[in-house]
């Protein structure tokens, strides 16, 4: 009976969330409320050049807090970069971490937090619920609308020796506070808006069909799909603040959904591509999403059909099959409208790499919640179609 009960239970874990224009300016206040005396500020060069790092430092200074800046990280943060951040945290005697940036700074900060808190190498914490003790307190300020690392219990770190991405999945990597300020997205390039926005859309679609979905995650996923499908192109074309704000909310809602329902085949393949090829994660998701919807919808069309009716209200009375086709048309039109049309081959992938990528994806933790079983041969065929 106990195992049967556990099979049906669902949890929903979230950080404290402050959403709205000007949330970044509250960073110092919230760090001070945690009793911090010296803050490790994790960011990157692009965020610094856009001016958001300085804004965060000013917010800390207004509260009398000193900080140590760490920006020695790259896209798809590496294990060595995380451990360099741990060293900076310890040498600076920092008692709180403030991450300001997109997914890379936030995931790196999560890794620094738990590796420092558990006095170990970050790769030792790979897996689900493998982090024994809390990390250094963490506050996140996202500057992109897509990764949702500010609200999720996932951190993705690249194992450089193994050329793979590892997932740290634990409540221990959920930030204490997410300060979600849509103003920070106004300096993003079109490419980043497109890639991060498609990441958010992929999060929400995969969470909605996950085998761990629940009424709470479905509610968040459906709203994220509605917001992303209706606002991503407007944000990409810089039509106004409303579109950026709606995309930031879409990212937040998608994060609440996938953090608690997990993901699936799209992210399993994207992680294998990112680990081996260091490719941009959101762009990989964008190229993979339609093929995975087709693959899964043959067996489980119902929940995809719900999303099709959201993105195309005209198919409210359509059959499930027709609604799935509406979803696919929307995803294709949106991807092409964002200028994402190159296949994986044009991004440098070769046919010879596909078996290794498929094998890595088949073993990826996200596969556990994909609604349809996919073995290595199935994944190879999907990758060949996208090549």
C-alpha positions as CSV (number, residue, x, y, z in Angstrom):
1,X,0.0,0.0,0.0
2,X,2.8,2.4,0.8
3,X,4.4,2.1,-2.6
4,X,1.0,2.6,-4.3
5,X,0.4,5.8,-2.3
6,X,3.9,7.1,-3.1
7,X,3.3,6.5,-6.8
8,X,0.3,8.9,-6.8
9,X,1.8,11.6,-4.6
10,X,3.0,14.9,-6.1
11,X,5.1,17.7,-4.6
12,X,5.3,21.3,-5.6
13,X,8.4,23.2,-4.3
14,X,9.1,26.9,-5.1
15,X,11.3,29.7,-3.8
16,X,10.0,33.0,-2.5
17,X,9.3,35.0,-5.7
18,X,9.3,38.8,-6.2
19,X,8.1,39.7,-9.7
20,X,8.0,43.1,-11.4
21,X,9.9,46.1,-12.7
22,X,12.5,47.2,-10.2
23,X,12.9,43.8,-8.4
24,X,16.7,43.9,-9.0
25,X,16.9,47.0,-6.9
26,X,15.8,45.0,-3.9
27,X,18.8,42.6,-4.0
28,X,20.7,44.4,-1.3
29,X,17.7,44.5,1.0
30,X,17.0,40.8,0.7
31,X,20.6,39.9,1.1
32,X,20.7,42.0,4.3
33,X,17.5,40.3,5.5
34,X,19.4,37.0,5.3
35,X,22.0,38.4,7.6
36,X,24.7,38.4,4.9
37,X,27.9,40.3,5.5
38,X,29.8,39.5,2.3
39,X,28.2,38.4,-0.9
40,X,29.6,36.4,-3.8
41,X,28.2,38.0,-6.9
42,X,28.1,35.4,-9.7
43,X,27.6,37.0,-13.2
44,X,29.2,37.0,-16.6
45,X,30.8,39.4,-19.0
46,X,27.7,40.1,-21.1
47,X,25.6,40.9,-18.0
48,X,28.4,43.2,-16.8
49,X,28.6,45.0,-20.1
50,X,24.8,45.5,-20.1
51,X,25.1,47.3,-16.8
52,X,23.1,44.9,-14.6
53,X,26.1,43.7,-12.6
54,X,26.9,47.3,-11.5
55,X,23.2,47.8,-10.6
56,X,23.4,44.8,-8.3
57,X,26.6,46.0,-6.7
58,X,25.0,49.4,-6.1
59,X,22.0,47.7,-4.5
60,X,24.3,45.8,-2.2
61,X,26.3,48.9,-1.3
62,X,23.2,50.8,-0.4
63,X,22.7,48.2,2.4
64,X,26.3,48.4,3.5
65,X,27.2,45.0,2.1
66,X,30.6,44.2,0.5
67,X,30.8,41.8,-2.4
68,X,33.2,39.6,-4.4
69,X,32.5,39.4,-8.1
70,X,32.9,36.1,-9.8
71,X,32.4,36.0,-13.6
72,X,34.8,33.3,-14.7
73,X,32.3,31.2,-16.4
74,X,31.1,30.4,-19.9
75,X,27.8,29.2,-21.5
76,X,27.0,25.7,-20.4
77,X,29.0,26.2,-17.1
78,X,31.8,23.8,-16.6
79,X,32.7,21.8,-13.5
80,X,36.1,23.6,-13.3
81,X,34.3,26.9,-13.4
82,X,32.1,25.9,-10.5
83,X,35.0,24.8,-8.4
84,X,36.8,28.1,-9.2
85,X,33.7,29.8,-7.9
86,X,33.8,27.7,-4.7
87,X,37.4,28.9,-4.2
88,X,36.4,32.5,-4.6
89,X,33.5,32.1,-2.2
90,X,35.7,30.5,0.5
91,X,38.7,32.9,0.0
92,X,36.3,35.9,0.1
93,X,34.6,34.5,3.2
94,X,31.2,35.0,1.5
95,X,28.1,33.9,3.4
96,X,25.6,34.4,0.6
97,X,25.6,34.1,-3.2
98,X,23.8,36.5,-5.5
99,X,23.4,35.3,-9.1
100,X,22.7,37.9,-11.7
101,X,22.4,36.6,-15.3
102,X,20.9,33.9,-17.5
103,X,20.9,30.2,-17.0
104,X,24.7,29.9,-17.0
105,X,25.5,32.2,-14.1
106,X,22.5,30.9,-12.1
107,X,23.4,27.2,-12.7
108,X,27.0,28.0,-11.9
109,X,25.9,29.7,-8.7
110,X,23.8,26.8,-7.7
111,X,26.8,24.5,-8.2
112,X,29.0,26.8,-6.2
113,X,26.4,26.9,-3.4
114,X,26.0,23.2,-2.9
115,X,29.6,22.3,-3.5
116,X,30.8,24.8,-0.9
117,X,28.0,23.8,1.5
118,X,28.9,20.1,1.2
119,X,32.8,20.5,1.0
120,X,33.0,18.3,-2.1
121,X,33.5,18.5,-5.9
122,X,30.3,19.5,-7.7
123,X,30.2,16.3,-9.8
124,X,29.9,14.2,-6.6
125,X,26.4,15.7,-6.3
126,X,25.1,14.4,-9.6
127,X,21.7,12.8,-9.6
128,X,18.3,13.1,-7.9
129,X,18.3,14.0,-4.2
130,X,22.0,13.3,-3.9
131,X,22.8,16.6,-2.1
132,X,23.0,15.8,1.7
133,X,23.2,19.3,3.2
134,X,22.0,22.8,2.3
135,X,24.4,25.0,0.4
136,X,25.4,28.6,0.9
137,X,22.2,30.7,0.7
138,X,21.4,31.8,-2.8
139,X,19.3,34.6,-4.4
140,X,18.8,34.7,-8.1
141,X,18.1,37.6,-10.5
142,X,17.4,36.2,-14.0
143,X,18.3,38.4,-16.9
144,X,16.8,36.2,-19.6
145,X,13.3,34.9,-20.1
146,X,13.7,31.2,-20.6
147,X,16.0,29.1,-18.4
148,X,13.9,29.4,-15.2
149,X,16.9,28.4,-13.1
150,X,15.8,31.1,-10.7
151,X,12.8,28.9,-9.5
152,X,13.8,25.3,-10.4
153,X,15.3,22.4,-8.4
154,X,17.6,21.6,-11.4
155,X,21.2,22.7,-12.0
156,X,22.9,21.5,-15.2
157,X,26.8,21.4,-15.1
158,X,29.1,20.3,-17.9
159,X,31.5,17.5,-17.0
160,X,34.4,18.6,-19.1
161,X,36.4,15.3,-18.9
162,X,33.4,13.2,-19.8
163,X,32.0,15.7,-22.4
164,X,28.5,15.4,-20.9
165,X,26.0,17.5,-19.0
166,X,25.2,16.3,-15.5
167,X,22.0,17.2,-13.6
168,X,21.8,18.1,-10.0
169,X,18.2,17.6,-9.0
170,X,17.3,18.5,-5.5
171,X,15.4,21.0,-3.3
172,X,18.9,22.0,-2.1
173,X,19.5,23.9,-5.4
174,X,16.2,25.9,-5.2
175,X,17.2,29.5,-4.5
176,X,15.9,31.1,-1.4
177,X,14.5,34.0,-3.4
178,X,14.0,34.8,-7.1
179,X,13.9,38.5,-7.9
180,X,12.3,38.4,-11.3
181,X,12.7,41.8,-13.0
182,X,11.5,42.0,-16.6
183,X,13.5,45.2,-17.1
184,X,16.7,43.2,-17.2
185,X,15.6,41.6,-20.6
186,X,15.6,44.9,-22.4
187,X,19.3,44.6,-23.3
188,X,19.1,41.1,-24.8
189,X,20.1,40.4,-28.4
190,X,17.5,39.0,-30.7
191,X,19.3,35.7,-30.7
192,X,19.2,35.3,-26.9
193,X,15.5,36.3,-26.9
194,X,14.7,33.6,-29.4
195,X,16.8,30.9,-27.8
196,X,15.8,31.5,-24.2
197,X,12.1,31.9,-25.3
198,X,12.1,28.6,-27.0
199,X,13.7,27.1,-24.0
200,X,10.8,28.3,-21.9
201,X,8.3,27.0,-24.4
202,X,10.0,23.6,-24.5
203,X,10.0,23.5,-20.7
204,X,6.2,24.1,-20.5
205,X,5.3,21.6,-23.3
206,X,7.5,18.8,-21.8
207,X,6.2,19.4,-18.3
208,X,2.6,19.3,-19.5
209,X,3.0,15.8,-20.9
210,X,5.4,14.5,-18.2
211,X,4.5,11.3,-16.4
212,X,5.0,13.3,-13.2
213,X,2.6,16.1,-14.1
214,X,-0.1,17.2,-11.7
215,X,-3.0,19.8,-11.7
216,X,-0.6,22.4,-10.2
217,X,2.1,21.8,-12.8
218,X,-0.4,21.6,-15.7
219,X,-1.9,24.9,-14.6
220,X,1.5,26.6,-14.8
221,X,2.5,24.8,-18.0
222,X,-0.7,25.8,-19.9
223,X,-0.3,29.4,-18.9
224,X,3.3,29.4,-19.9
225,X,2.4,28.0,-23.3
226,X,-0.3,30.7,-23.7
227,X,2.1,33.5,-22.8
228,X,5.1,32.3,-24.8
229,X,3.2,31.5,-28.0
230,X,1.5,34.9,-27.9
231,X,4.4,37.1,-26.9
232,X,7.7,35.6,-27.9
233,X,7.7,37.0,-31.5
234,X,6.7,40.4,-30.1
235,X,9.6,40.3,-27.6
236,X,11.9,39.2,-30.5
237,X,10.8,42.1,-32.6
238,X,11.1,44.5,-29.7
239,X,7.6,45.7,-29.9
240,X,7.4,46.9,-26.3
241,X,7.8,46.3,-22.6
242,X,4.5,44.3,-22.4
243,X,5.9,41.5,-24.5
244,X,9.1,41.2,-22.5
245,X,7.2,41.2,-19.2
246,X,4.9,38.5,-20.5
247,X,7.8,36.4,-21.6
248,X,9.4,36.8,-18.2
249,X,6.2,35.5,-16.6
250,X,6.1,32.7,-19.2
251,X,9.6,31.7,-18.1
252,X,8.6,31.8,-14.5
253,X,5.5,29.7,-15.0
254,X,7.4,27.2,-17.2
255,X,10.0,26.9,-14.4
256,X,7.4,26.2,-11.8
257,X,6.0,23.5,-14.1
258,X,9.1,21.6,-15.1
259,X,10.8,22.0,-11.7
260,X,8.1,19.9,-10.2
261,X,7.0,17.7,-13.2
262,X,10.5,17.2,-14.8
263,X,11.0,17.1,-18.5
264,X,11.4,14.6,-21.3
265,X,13.0,13.5,-24.6
266,X,13.6,17.1,-25.9
267,X,15.8,18.0,-23.0
268,X,17.5,14.5,-22.8
269,X,18.7,15.0,-26.4
270,X,19.5,18.7,-25.9
271,X,21.7,17.9,-22.9
272,X,23.6,15.3,-24.8
273,X,24.2,17.7,-27.6
274,X,25.3,20.4,-25.2
275,X,27.6,18.2,-23.4
276,X,29.4,16.9,-26.4
277,X,29.2,19.9,-28.7
278,X,28.7,22.8,-26.3
279,X,25.8,24.0,-28.4
280,X,23.4,26.7,-27.3
281,X,20.7,24.9,-25.2
282,X,17.6,26.8,-26.2
283,X,18.4,26.5,-29.9
284,X,18.8,22.8,-29.6
285,X,15.4,22.6,-27.9
286,X,13.8,24.6,-30.6
287,X,15.1,22.3,-33.3
288,X,14.1,19.1,-31.4
289,X,10.7,20.1,-30.1
290,X,8.5,19.4,-33.1
291,X,10.0,16.0,-33.9
292,X,9.5,14.9,-30.3
293,X,5.9,16.1,-30.3
294,X,5.3,14.0,-33.4
295,X,7.0,11.0,-31.8
296,X,5.1,11.2,-28.5
297,X,1.7,12.3,-29.8
298,X,1.3,9.1,-31.8
299,X,0.8,7.4,-28.4
300,X,-0.4,10.2,-26.1
301,X,-2.2,12.8,-28.2
302,X,-4.5,14.1,-25.5
303,X,-2.4,16.5,-23.5
304,X,-0.7,17.9,-26.7
305,X,-4.1,18.5,-28.0
306,X,-4.9,20.6,-25.0
307,X,-2.0,22.8,-25.9
308,X,-3.0,22.9,-29.5
309,X,-6.4,24.4,-28.4
310,X,-4.6,27.0,-26.3
311,X,-2.3,28.2,-29.2
312,X,-5.2,28.1,-31.7
313,X,-8.5,29.0,-30.2
314,X,-10.2,28.3,-33.5
315,X,-9.7,24.5,-33.0
316,X,-11.6,24.5,-29.7
317,X,-13.9,21.8,-31.1
318,X,-11.3,20.0,-33.2
319,X,-10.4,16.4,-32.7
320,X,-7.2,15.6,-30.7
321,X,-5.4,14.8,-33.9
322,X,-6.4,18.1,-35.5
323,X,-5.4,20.0,-32.3
324,X,-2.0,18.3,-32.3
325,X,-1.5,19.5,-35.9
326,X,-2.4,23.0,-34.8
327,X,0.2,22.8,-32.1
328,X,2.9,21.6,-34.6
329,X,2.0,24.4,-37.0
330,X,2.3,27.0,-34.3
331,X,5.7,25.7,-33.1
332,X,7.0,25.6,-36.7
333,X,5.8,29.1,-37.6
334,X,7.2,30.5,-34.3
335,X,10.6,28.8,-34.8
336,X,10.9,30.1,-38.3
337,X,9.7,33.6,-37.3
338,X,12.5,33.6,-34.8
339,X,15.1,32.8,-37.6
340,X,15.8,29.3,-36.2
341,X,15.9,27.3,-39.4
342,X,19.4,25.7,-39.6
343,X,19.5,21.9,-38.9
344,X,21.9,20.3,-36.5
345,X,24.2,19.5,-39.5
346,X,24.5,23.1,-40.3
347,X,25.5,23.6,-36.6
348,X,28.4,21.2,-37.1
349,X,26.9,17.9,-36.0
350,X,28.0,14.9,-38.1
351,X,26.2,11.6,-38.8
352,X,29.0,9.7,-37.1
353,X,28.3,11.4,-33.8
354,X,24.7,10.3,-33.7
355,X,25.1,6.9,-32.1
356,X,27.1,8.3,-29.2
357,X,24.6,11.2,-28.7
358,X,21.7,8.8,-28.8
359,X,23.3,6.5,-26.2
360,X,23.9,9.5,-23.9
361,X,20.4,10.8,-24.3
362,X,18.8,7.4,-23.6
363,X,20.6,7.4,-20.2
364,X,19.7,11.0,-19.4
365,X,17.5,11.5,-16.2
366,X,14.9,13.5,-18.2
367,X,14.0,10.3,-20.1
368,X,12.4,8.9,-17.0
369,X,9.4,11.1,-17.3
370,X,9.0,11.2,-21.1
371,X,5.4,9.9,-21.7
372,X,6.6,7.4,-24.4
373,X,9.5,5.0,-24.1
374,X,12.4,5.8,-26.5
375,X,15.4,3.6,-26.8
376,X,18.8,4.4,-28.4
377,X,17.6,3.4,-31.9
378,X,14.5,5.6,-31.7
379,X,16.6,8.5,-30.6
380,X,19.1,7.9,-33.5
381,X,16.2,8.1,-36.0
382,X,15.0,11.3,-34.5
383,X,18.4,12.9,-34.6
384,X,18.9,11.8,-38.2
385,X,15.6,13.5,-39.2
386,X,16.8,16.8,-37.6
387,X,20.3,16.6,-39.0
